[in-house]
Amino acid sequence: MIPFSVLDLSPIAQGSTPADALHRSLDLARHAERLGYRRFWLAEHHNMPGIASAATAVALGYVAGGTKTIRVGSGGIMLPNHAPLVIAEQFGTLASLYPGRIDLGLGRAPGTDPWTAQALRRDPATADRFPEDVRELQSYFEPAKPGQRIVAVPGAGTRVPLWILGSSLFGANFAAEMGLPYAFASHFAPADLLDALALYREKFQPSAQLEKPYAVVAANVFAAETEREARRHFSSLQQAFISLRRGKPGTLPPPVDDINTVAEPHELAMANHALAITAVGTPEIVENQLRVIIEETQPDELIVTGHFYDHAARVRSIEFTAQIRDRLAQAELATSNH
C-alpha cells in the first residue's frame, strides 16, 4: 500500500495564538510519527492571520527537534520569495542537524497577496526564473568543487532531496524535466490534477535523485465518529476558504452545525468545487472516498491535511486515517495473494 503523510498549515484557531498553533503542530507531528506516517510537511504563507508557519524553516526545526524518525519538510517553500543560497543554508542547516529526515518542497507562487509580496522584496518577474532558481539551489547541495566561489555552509554535500509542488501543468512538466518528485496541490486546486499527473508520468526523465516518477496527491480528510461531527469540523475549513475568497482572511473559525447559515449558496458552491478532493465522514465513509481518490489518481503517496478548529479532533482524524491506510493495505495484500 502507498505511504500516507501529513501536510499541516499550523492553523491559528480563533481565540488562540501562533505559539499555540506551533505547539499543536509539533504534537500532531508526534502523533503522525507514532502512527507510521511517512513525512510531515509545513507550508509557507505570509500575512495570513490563520497560519503560523510563515518562517517555515524555523518551524520545521522545531518539529524535527521534537520528533525522532518521521521525515520533516516544506510543502512548500515559495522559492521566488527567497534567494536560493539562503534556502540552501537554511535547509542545509536542518539536514546537518537531522540527517536523512529533511525534504525541500518548492513552489513558485508567492503564498500571499501583492502588497505582502512587495514587502518580501519579491520581484514579480522572479516567478519566471523559478526553473533557474531551482537549478541554482540544487547545485548548492552538491559537494563543493575546488575553487568554487560561492558555497552553502551548511548545505554543500547534504544533497537535500528537492520536490516540485504545483497545481498546474507547468509544475508537472518542470518536475518531469528535472527528474524530481512531484506533489500536486489537489486539496485546494484540483482542476488540473489528472492532466498534470499524466503529463508528469509521460514526460519524466530519470535523474541522480530519482529513477522513475514519484507523484504525491493531497487530500483534505475529516474523519470522525459520526458523519454529522465530521461535517461540522469540515465547516471550519469551508468558512476559512470563503473568508479568503472574500478578501478577509482571518483566524480559523469555530465549526457550525449548518454551513448554509454563514455562507451564500454561490460561495459554498465555489468552496466545495475547490475542495473537491476531500473525504468527510465516519471512518467507513472516508475509507470509501479515499479508495476512489487513490484508484482515480494512482499516486505513489497520499498526503492528508485538515484545517480543524479542535486539535483533539484533528489528532483523532489522523488516527482514523492511519487505520484506514492499514485496512486498505490489508485489502490490497489479500487481492494480490489471490
PyMOL commands that set and color helices and strands:
alter all, ss='L'
color gray80, all
select helices_A, chain A and resi 18-34+56-65+79-81+84-97+114-119+124-140+169-178+193-203+227-245+259-261+265-274+283-297+311-336
alter helices_A, ss='H'
color red, helices_A
select strands_A, chain A and resi 4-8+39-42+71-78+102-107+162-166+182-184+215-223+278-281+301-305
alter strands_A, ss='S'
color yellow, strands_A
deselect
rebuild
show_as cartoon
